[in-house]
Amino acid sequence: MPYVNVRVTKTGVTAAQKAEIIKGVTDLLVRVLGKDPQSTFVVIDEVEFENWGIGGESIAARRARAK
């Protein structure tokens, strides 16, 4: 029973894109590991820019600095 957690920043990911991610990850686990798609869980978490950091600062701070 695989569980895959995909995290992305909140950047306007559409419902269609999320559906494609879920399908693609499921298909990959079926193809590579022979997993049953009916027991494969894929969860997408959308994270606010203020809660995602890289290089010691939040994405929000990096974007503000880049402007």
Protein Blocks (a to p, Z undefined) as FASTA:
>chain_A
ZZdddddddehiafklmmmmmmmmmmmmmmmnopafklcccddddddfklpceehiafkl
mmmmmZZ
